[in-house]
Amino acid sequence: MKWSNYFIPTLKEEPVGTEAVSHKLLLRAGLVQMLTSGVYTYLPLGLRVLERVQNIIRDEMNTAGAIELLMPSLHPIELWKQTGRDQVLKDIMYKFQDNRGRVMCLGPTHEEVITDLVKNFVQSYRQLPVTLYQIQTKFRDEIRTRFGIVRACEFIMKDAYSFDRDVEGLKKNYELMYDAYKRIFNRLELPVIITKADSGAMGGDLSHEFMVPAPIGEDEVEIEVNGKMQKQVAIELGHIFQLGTKYSQAQQANFVDEDGKIKPIIMGCYGIGVSRVIAAIIEMHNDAKGIIWPKEAAPFDVEVLPIKADDTSEIMELAQKYYTEFKKAGLEVLLDDRDESAGRKFNDADLIGIPLRITIGKRNLTEGKIEVKARKSKEVILMDKNKCIDSVLNMR
């Protein structure tokens, strides 16, 4: 992608009214834009990050045997009345009457919807187990929105649901999801702390939270610092539950076992706050100059940055060559072809935090050299211009 043809509205100044580092940098780096309190647009750069995080989650969910679908955001309130959660969640639920007089809500979560779906298709033990998941927008009427996309009224979540014939099957699926979550957060370079948790309004006998220590956290975890246990605030990124039969009994989601007996399906639920994950990455990976994206979450793999170059110069020709070759090699490349000062380009490059930056300038090029800088380590390597492509591919 060429910067001049793209849309990355970076900001020099710190946005007014922002508390969290992640919120400031999300706005300054042109990743998101607030429409109104708790409601955000993902701009092109932010959407690329969102898609990369989602694809990591998809990869690990699929590896764990889960199957993706997509459920509606519009729910008839009668479905929620079956479990009584129309009252439990009434303070955060968006409810309205449509033109046909039906009372509807915007889904704050999807346990009722998925249970209704499965009970219509699964009737026999032969059809179990099955695990389904989606990546979907949720809606919660938060009284106090905070920290940008961390606590918002509209946010993106991955929610998975397992359906089993017995508790042993549930425990097996729960373990598969537990391990998948560890892999997801490891790939995103998020050092999660896993704790047993209260199941709350979700219900069930056992649940675990996946937490990352961060100033924007609203929970506390204990971590070891220099041999001593200390309490730190943390942000919850994932929560998994052994639901049991809470929803299947309330909604009559049953199956017939091999003896012909009717039994309620045993359920599990597994959520990741995708929007929160992006904020947490920035909270954990930043410096005074901007974001430092982990390799797998970055919007681009490499940035090519020519200095003081016009369209016909040797500098721009080399930049175009690198751009083309990296794309052929399967890398996502951003070419900063703008007619801007070197200082502006460097500042923007640090701000948006792409892992590798290749700088092509007149002084180095006269000696046949270009500069490669790693955003994370800040290591700068001068190398032969003809060895750049192979070297960068090896660095990846």
C-alpha positions as semicolon CSV with decimal commas, in nm:
position;residue;x (nm);y (nm);z (nm)
1;M;0,000;0,000;0,000
2;K;0,126;0,349;-0,087
3;W;0,075;0,602;0,188
4;S;-0,025;0,875;-0,061
5;N;-0,315;0,657;-0,180
6;Y;-0,416;0,537;0,167
7;F;-0,597;0,697;0,460
8;I;-0,384;0,730;0,775
9;P;-0,487;1,051;0,952
10;T;-0,210;1,075;1,216
11;L;-0,218;1,346;1,482
12;K;0,083;1,537;1,618
13;E;-0,090;1,649;1,936
14;E;-0,231;1,437;2,217
15;P;-0,612;1,414;2,191
16;V;-0,804;1,602;2,459
17;G;-0,995;1,401;2,721
18;T;-0,802;1,075;2,686
19;E;-0,674;0,891;2,993
20;A;-0,531;0,562;2,869
21;V;-0,210;0,534;2,667
22;S;-0,386;0,296;2,429
23;H;-0,672;0,541;2,373
24;K;-0,429;0,826;2,297
25;L;-0,226;0,616;2,054
26;L;-0,528;0,460;1,883
27;L;-0,645;0,812;1,798
28;R;-0,304;0,964;1,723
29;A;-0,197;0,678;1,495
30;G;-0,517;0,702;1,292
31;L;-0,649;0,360;1,394
32;V;-0,992;0,462;1,523
33;Q;-1,216;0,766;1,544
34;M;-1,487;0,830;1,803
35;L;-1,835;0,890;1,664
36;T;-1,988;0,944;2,007
37;S;-1,902;0,826;2,357
38;G;-1,847;0,450;2,350
39;V;-1,891;0,419;1,971
40;Y;-1,590;0,403;1,738
41;T;-1,508;0,376;1,368
42;Y;-1,218;0,149;1,279
43;L;-1,014;0,342;1,024
44;P;-0,820;0,151;0,755
45;L;-0,506;0,098;0,966
46;G;-0,714;-0,008;1,267
47;L;-0,918;-0,243;1,052
48;R;-0,601;-0,415;0,933
49;V;-0,499;-0,477;1,295
50;L;-0,849;-0,596;1,379
51;E;-0,844;-0,842;1,089
52;R;-0,502;-0,977;1,185
53;V;-0,608;-1,033;1,546
54;Q;-0,930;-1,199;1,429
55;N;-0,737;-1,428;1,195
56;I;-0,510;-1,544;1,477
57;I;-0,819;-1,620;1,684
58;R;-0,981;-1,801;1,389
59;D;-0,671;-2,006;1,327
60;E;-0,656;-2,129;1,687
61;M;-1,031;-2,183;1,717
62;N;-1,030;-2,391;1,399
63;T;-0,728;-2,587;1,522
64;A;-0,919;-2,665;1,844
65;G;-1,207;-2,806;1,637
66;A;-1,452;-2,516;1,659
67;I;-1,666;-2,424;1,356
68;E;-1,739;-2,063;1,263
69;L;-2,083;-1,918;1,200
70;L;-2,242;-1,574;1,228
71;M;-2,552;-1,503;1,434
72;P;-2,784;-1,201;1,421
73;S;-2,740;-0,893;1,636
74;L;-3,119;-0,843;1,648
75;H;-3,289;-1,071;1,902
76;P;-3,656;-1,113;1,995
77;I;-3,689;-1,040;2,367
78;E;-3,895;-1,359;2,415
79;L;-3,577;-1,560;2,374
80;W;-3,419;-1,377;2,665
81;K;-3,729;-1,421;2,879
82;Q;-3,682;-1,799;2,859
83;T;-3,369;-1,769;3,075
84;G;-3,472;-1,465;3,277
85;R;-3,174;-1,270;3,154
86;D;-3,397;-1,002;3,007
87;Q;-3,416;-0,888;3,371
88;V;-3,061;-0,982;3,480
89;L;-2,911;-0,771;3,200
90;K;-3,186;-0,510;3,171
91;D;-2,959;-0,223;3,277
92;I;-2,720;-0,271;2,984
93;M;-2,957;-0,408;2,719
94;Y;-3,066;-0,197;2,423
95;K;-3,439;-0,269;2,379
96;F;-3,688;-0,122;2,132
97;Q;-4,013;-0,196;1,952
98;D;-3,997;-0,249;1,577
99;N;-4,257;-0,143;1,319
100;R;-4,443;-0,472;1,362
101;G;-4,481;-0,416;1,734
102;R;-4,225;-0,678;1,836
103;V;-4,001;-0,602;2,131
104;M;-3,641;-0,660;2,016
105;C;-3,296;-0,613;2,163
106;L;-2,944;-0,570;2,030
107;G;-2,744;-0,871;2,144
108;P;-2,514;-0,807;2,441
109;T;-2,411;-1,174;2,414
110;H;-2,543;-1,486;2,234
111;E;-2,601;-1,779;2,471
112;E;-2,977;-1,774;2,419
113;V;-2,948;-1,746;2,041
114;I;-2,695;-2,028;2,001
115;T;-2,893;-2,257;2,232
116;D;-3,210;-2,193;2,031
117;L;-3,020;-2,268;1,711
118;V;-2,865;-2,595;1,832
119;K;-3,185;-2,733;1,983
120;N;-3,346;-2,712;1,638
121;F;-3,075;-2,922;1,472
122;V;-2,924;-3,147;1,739
123;Q;-3,152;-3,416;1,880
124;S;-2,930;-3,725;1,909
125;Y;-2,614;-3,815;2,099
126;R;-2,470;-3,905;1,758
127;Q;-2,467;-3,532;1,670
128;L;-2,258;-3,443;1,975
129;P;-2,010;-3,298;2,055
130;V;-2,009;-2,978;1,852
131;T;-1,840;-2,643;1,915
132;L;-1,950;-2,331;1,728
133;Y;-1,804;-1,981;1,737
134;Q;-1,844;-1,639;1,585
135;I;-1,669;-1,302;1,576
136;Q;-1,951;-1,054;1,612
137;T;-2,041;-0,705;1,731
138;K;-2,204;-0,684;2,075
139;F;-2,406;-0,398;2,217
140;R;-2,418;-0,293;2,583
141;D;-2,562;0,030;2,715
142;E;-2,267;0,110;2,940
143;I;-2,339;0,386;3,189
144;R;-1,970;0,469;3,211
145;T;-1,771;0,413;2,894
146;R;-1,396;0,415;2,961
147;F;-1,058;0,402;2,794
148;G;-1,177;0,421;2,434
149;I;-1,249;0,077;2,288
150;V;-1,190;-0,101;2,622
151;R;-1,531;-0,034;2,773
152;A;-1,756;0,070;2,486
153;C;-2,124;0,050;2,394
154;E;-2,048;-0,132;2,069
155;F;-1,757;-0,374;2,062
156;I;-1,627;-0,687;1,890
157;M;-1,613;-1,023;2,062
158;K;-1,524;-1,379;1,974
159;D;-1,772;-1,608;2,146
160;A;-1,763;-1,986;2,121
161;Y;-2,007;-2,245;2,258
162;S;-1,953;-2,617;2,312
163;F;-2,232;-2,874;2,328
164;D;-2,170;-3,216;2,483
165;R;-2,361;-3,521;2,600
166;D;-2,187;-3,540;2,940
167;V;-1,961;-3,355;3,182
168;E;-1,654;-3,550;3,066
169;G;-1,707;-3,416;2,714
170;L;-1,748;-3,062;2,847
171;K;-1,423;-3,088;3,042
172;K;-1,241;-3,205;2,731
173;N;-1,373;-2,915;2,521
174;Y;-1,301;-2,672;2,804
175;E;-0,939;-2,789;2,811
176;L;-0,913;-2,750;2,433
177;M;-1,036;-2,390;2,457
178;Y;-0,812;-2,320;2,757
179;D;-0,508;-2,429;2,557
180;A;-0,623;-2,241;2,245
181;Y;-0,651;-1,921;2,449
182;K;-0,297;-1,961;2,577
183;R;-0,174;-1,998;2,218
184;I;-0,372;-1,693;2,100
185;F;-0,235;-1,464;2,368
186;N;0,116;-1,600;2,323
187;R;0,106;-1,520;1,950
188;L;-0,014;-1,168;2,035
189;E;0,271;-1,129;2,288
190;L;0,031;-1,074;2,575
191;P;0,159;-1,228;2,903
192;V;-0,177;-1,339;3,042
193;I;-0,239;-1,445;3,400
194;I;-0,506;-1,716;3,424
195;T;-0,726;-1,711;3,734
196;K;-1,035;-1,894;3,854
197;A;-1,328;-1,656;3,847
198;D;-1,688;-1,597;3,949
199;S;-1,927;-1,703;3,672
200;G;-2,167;-1,418;3,750
201;A;-2,465;-1,366;3,521
202;M;-2,332;-1,629;3,279
203;G;-2,384;-1,914;3,524
204;G;-2,209;-2,249;3,554
205;D;-1,982;-2,423;3,801
206;L;-1,633;-2,326;3,681
207;S;-1,479;-2,038;3,491
208;H;-1,136;-1,891;3,422
209;E;-1,034;-1,537;3,332
210;F;-0,736;-1,446;3,115
211;M;-0,594;-1,120;3,249
212;V;-0,310;-0,886;3,151
213;P;-0,168;-0,640;3,407
214;A;-0,231;-0,288;3,273
215;P;-0,307;0,058;3,417
216;I;-0,646;0,054;3,243
217;G;-0,751;-0,264;3,425
218;E;-1,063;-0,283;3,637
219;D;-0,970;-0,606;3,817
220;E;-0,683;-0,713;4,041
221;V;-0,440;-1,001;3,999
222;E;-0,147;-1,123;4,202
223;I;0,189;-1,145;4,027
224;E;0,537;-1,227;4,149
225;V;0,783;-0,935;4,154
226;N;1,136;-1,001;4,279
227;G;1,021;-1,306;4,471
228;K;0,727;-1,133;4,636
229;M;0,359;-1,149;4,545
230;Q;0,209;-0,811;4,459
231;K;-0,139;-0,706;4,357
232;Q;-0,173;-0,523;4,026
233;V;-0,467;-0,393;3,829
234;A;-0,537;-0,596;3,517
235;I;-0,763;-0,597;3,214
236;E;-0,977;-0,902;3,140
237;L;-0,928;-1,020;2,781
238;G;-1,090;-1,361;2,789
239;H;-1,332;-1,559;3,003
240;I;-1,430;-1,925;2,966
241;F;-1,718;-2,099;3,144
242;Q;-1,843;-2,450;3,212
243;L;-2,212;-2,360;3,184
244;G;-2,358;-2,707;3,237
245;T;-2,733;-2,717;3,172
246;K;-2,836;-2,363;3,271
247;Y;-2,942;-2,264;2,919
248;S;-3,029;-2,602;2,776
249;Q;-3,279;-2,670;3,058
250;A;-3,433;-2,322;3,039
251;Q;-3,469;-2,345;2,660
252;Q;-3,537;-2,719;2,637
253;A;-3,230;-2,799;2,431
254;N;-3,231;-3,178;2,477
255;F;-3,089;-3,484;2,308
256;V;-3,176;-3,854;2,309
257;D;-2,899;-4,081;2,440
258;E;-2,822;-4,435;2,323
259;D;-3,075;-4,574;2,573
260;G;-3,353;-4,356;2,435
261;K;-3,353;-4,122;2,737
262;I;-3,404;-3,748;2,690
263;K;-3,130;-3,541;2,854
264;P;-3,030;-3,172;2,850
265;I;-2,724;-3,083;2,644
266;I;-2,416;-2,989;2,849
267;M;-2,276;-2,650;2,746
268;G;-1,960;-2,442;2,770
269;C;-1,899;-2,080;2,670
270;Y;-1,571;-1,914;2,569
271;G;-1,529;-1,539;2,504
272;I;-1,250;-1,306;2,396
273;G;-1,293;-0,929;2,380
274;V;-1,130;-0,863;2,043
275;S;-1,150;-0,483;2,075
276;R;-0,997;-0,505;2,422
277;V;-0,715;-0,722;2,293
278;I;-0,608;-0,444;2,055
279;A;-0,606;-0,189;2,337
280;A;-0,415;-0,431;2,562
281;I;-0,149;-0,488;2,296
282;I;-0,088;-0,113;2,275
283;E;-0,082;-0,080;2,655
284;M;0,186;-0,350;2,672
285;H;0,384;-0,251;2,362
286;N;0,458;0,120;2,330
287;D;0,721;0,384;2,402
288;A;0,736;0,764;2,407
289;K;0,725;0,774;2,027
290;G;0,426;0,547;1,965
291;I;0,308;0,190;1,919
292;I;0,538;-0,113;1,891
293;W;0,326;-0,380;1,724
294;P;0,397;-0,750;1,780
295;K;0,481;-0,916;1,450
296;E;0,153;-1,104;1,404
297;A;-0,074;-0,812;1,496
298;A;0,096;-0,534;1,297
299;P;-0,107;-0,365;1,022
300;F;0,192;-0,402;0,787
301;D;0,507;-0,616;0,805
302;V;0,749;-0,365;0,656
303;E;0,756;0,009;0,590
304;V;0,971;0,141;0,306
305;L;1,069;0,503;0,369
306;P;1,245;0,697;0,091
307;I;1,386;1,038;0,195
308;K;1,365;1,346;-0,027
309;A;1,281;1,153;-0,339
310;D;1,084;1,246;-0,647
311;D;0,915;0,994;-0,873
312;T;1,213;0,961;-1,110
313;S;1,501;0,955;-0,861
314;E;1,726;0,656;-0,787
315;I;1,591;0,660;-0,431
316;M;1,229;0,622;-0,541
317;E;1,317;0,360;-0,802
318;L;1,479;0,146;-0,532
319;A;1,185;0,205;-0,298
320;Q;0,944;0,091;-0,569
321;K;1,160;-0,215;-0,635
322;Y;1,158;-0,314;-0,266
323;Y;0,784;-0,251;-0,250
324;T;0,718;-0,481;-0,546
325;E;0,955;-0,757;-0,434
326;F;0,827;-0,769;-0,076
327;K;0,471;-0,792;-0,200
328;K;0,568;-1,080;-0,429
329;A;0,722;-1,252;-0,126
330;G;0,388;-1,230;0,056
331;L;0,464;-0,944;0,294
332;E;0,227;-0,658;0,366
333;V;0,419;-0,342;0,274
334;L;0,358;0,028;0,334
335;L;0,552;0,264;0,107
336;D;0,570;0,618;0,245
337;D;0,582;0,796;-0,089
338;R;0,451;1,127;0,051
339;D;0,619;1,458;-0,026
340;E;0,696;1,520;0,341
341;S;1,007;1,601;0,543
342;A;1,223;1,318;0,676
343;G;1,132;1,422;1,031
344;R;0,758;1,394;0,966
345;K;0,801;1,055;0,801
346;F;1,016;0,919;1,085
347;N;0,774;1,047;1,349
348;D;0,477;0,890;1,174
349;A;0,667;0,562;1,126
350;D;0,744;0,543;1,499
351;L;0,387;0,638;1,586
352;I;0,217;0,365;1,380
353;G;0,478;0,112;1,492
354;I;0,536;-0,123;1,196
355;P;0,798;-0,385;1,301
356;L;1,060;-0,316;1,030
357;R;1,148;0,011;0,859
358;I;1,371;0,041;0,554
359;T;1,509;0,390;0,506
360;I;1,655;0,489;0,170
361;G;1,852;0,815;0,179
362;K;2,096;0,989;-0,054
363;R;2,398;0,977;0,180
364;N;2,386;0,600;0,240
365;L;2,285;0,520;-0,114
366;T;2,599;0,684;-0,257
367;E;2,784;0,402;-0,079
368;G;2,534;0,141;-0,198
369;K;2,377;0,111;0,149
370;I;2,030;0,131;0,298
371;E;1,917;0,132;0,663
372;V;1,696;-0,129;0,828
373;K;1,553;-0,049;1,174
374;A;1,361;-0,282;1,404
375;R;1,089;-0,089;1,586
376;K;1,098;-0,313;1,894
377;S;1,472;-0,343;1,960
378;K;1,557;-0,008;1,796
379;E;1,850;-0,186;1,633
380;V;1,970;-0,014;1,315
381;I;2,154;-0,214;1,049
382;L;2,332;-0,063;0,749
383;M;2,339;-0,313;0,467
384;D;2,411;-0,352;0,099
385;K;2,110;-0,234;-0,101
386;N;2,118;-0,557;-0,304
387;K;2,099;-0,777;0,006
388;C;1,806;-0,595;0,166
389;I;1,523;-0,817;0,041
390;D;1,679;-1,149;0,145
391;S;1,795;-1,005;0,478
392;V;1,453;-0,865;0,568
393;L;1,281;-1,191;0,472
394;N;1,519;-1,375;0,705
395;M;1,450;-1,123;0,982
396;R;1,081;-1,199;0,951
